Amino acid sequence: MSGRNSSTEEAKMTMESLESPSLTWALICTALYSTSFTYGLVITITAGIQGSVIEEFSDVASLGWIAVGFSLGSVIAILPYGAFYRTFNMKWGYISGLAIFLIGTVLCGIAPTMEAFIVGRVLAGVGGSGIYLGALSYLAALTTDRTRGIYLNELSAAWAIGGIMGPLVGGGLSVSMTWRWGFYLIIIIGGITSLISLFFLPQTHLMTGKLVCECALSLDYVGFGIYIGIWVAFTLGFMSGGRVWPWNDGRTIASIAMLLLLLIIYSLQQYFCLFTSPKNRSFPGHLLRSCDQSLLNIATGCSNTAMLTTFYLSIYFEFTRNETPFKVGLRVLPFLCTYIVTSFIACLLVHIINRHMPIYCVSGFLMVVASACFTLFLSPSTSTGGITGISIVIAVGSGLTSQLGYTVASLKASTREDKLNAVNLQNLSQMSSTVICQVIASQIFQSIAARNLARVLAPMGFSHVDIQDAVVGTQSRVFQSLSGVEREQAVWAITEGMKRPFYIVLVGGGVGLAAALCMNWKRLYR
């Protein structure tokens, strides 16, 4: 630890020598793409098992935490890991991320309670963010401007393929064996890719010539602590408020008040560089002085709102079609497949037309049109073909720009360090959008669905607890006891609640379109 943070012979390899066709470069890409695939798999695996998890632990109030817990872990790790990759040996940051990811996944697989499962999801999110951000950082550091976009898109393709497989793996194993085997499988894949990463990833440093202790002291620990506190206060306040705690409960009020206070403190601490320096502060706010970077991050966050579609389509098909977890997983495949293909096409397209503004405009327009259709026409009687068609249009709109920002933002940055900062900021925009949207959507869906169900079920003598239980799915005791008109009314009540989260996608598409119209028409490559 007392040695200098300097490059070894392995780290001195140039971009050209690394990128040239070789077994070493192929193994590096294999390691990065494999872990990205595993990260995508663990994100969406809950789409096929959430009903089984809730049923086993009998904890309806924690439904939203199954998805939010992972996203919370991911977003709180972005800035600390981003600083680590800028300051220390990327390889060991990447390995530590893999270790935390696997520990969290193991805890999910063996969890005896819902609380343990949620903690496992948070830890897996922390580690998953570390490995995905590490892969992005490696490719940003080791590739040239001309090829970076291709490699970043291949990385996102690996992530998306994992996302496609997640619902199928989770749903299939939930039916044939147990939902826990989905996590055991991830552990096996993660263990194999860990070995590849350990032996073949290069030692890469962006900051050289400094003592390790100097680098460690330069980090913005105060900023990291406040940043993490902001997200914990936000998630705790808005996930618990109105459900676990009443809105006027002191704990809800304290959480929201703490959120506002921490936001103010963090803004002042970053602006005036308290306990840090402009170069080392945790949030690379200087990039947002660029209109291009600001608009790209807004558009990326807005594009990511469309990922709510996978979660609520899963619930929709379970309620309206009474389908098995595996079949529900099949239903979200068209969205996910379209998303991955479109994101890859977008990367190729931006190289062909040499401009990004038109792609962002088309993306926002398609998201507005398709999400508006869901808010207007989604009902228990809507045809499967119609639902699939609308979801595909949303996937095209989101896929066009969800990953494109990584390429464009890195091209807009002037220095190598800022290219990495730009990539980190894009990842932060994605994950921040995910957490905020999931928390708000969960709050909207569960409150409206429960209220609608109360109107239908309360006259039949069902208690408040029974009604909350019915929100979980058609396998709940309440739904099992319903038949005929009563069941149809209950399904209608749930579907009405399902429509509301798509207003978030509608707003996201509209804001994204507005941001796109403000972008410049300049060529990306001269």
Secondary structure as UniProt FT lines:
FT   TURN            9..12
FT   HELIX           15..19
FT   HELIX           23..44
FT   HELIX           45..47
FT   TURN            48..49
FT   HELIX           50..57
FT   HELIX           60..62
FT   TURN            63..64
FT   HELIX           65..87
FT   HELIX           90..110
FT   HELIX           114..142
FT   HELIX           145..176
FT   HELIX           180..200
FT   HELIX           212..218
FT   HELIX           221..240
FT   TURN            242..244
FT   TURN            247..248
FT   HELIX           250..271
FT   TURN            272..275
FT   TURN            278..280
FT   HELIX           285..289
FT   HELIX           291..303
FT   HELIX           304..307
FT   HELIX           308..321
FT   HELIX           325..331
FT   HELIX           333..353
FT   HELIX           357..377
FT   TURN            380..381
FT   HELIX           384..402
FT   HELIX           404..412
FT   HELIX           416..457
FT   HELIX           458..460
FT   HELIX           464..470
FT   TURN            474..475
FT   HELIX           477..480
FT   HELIX           484..499
FT   TURN            500..501
FT   HELIX           502..517
//
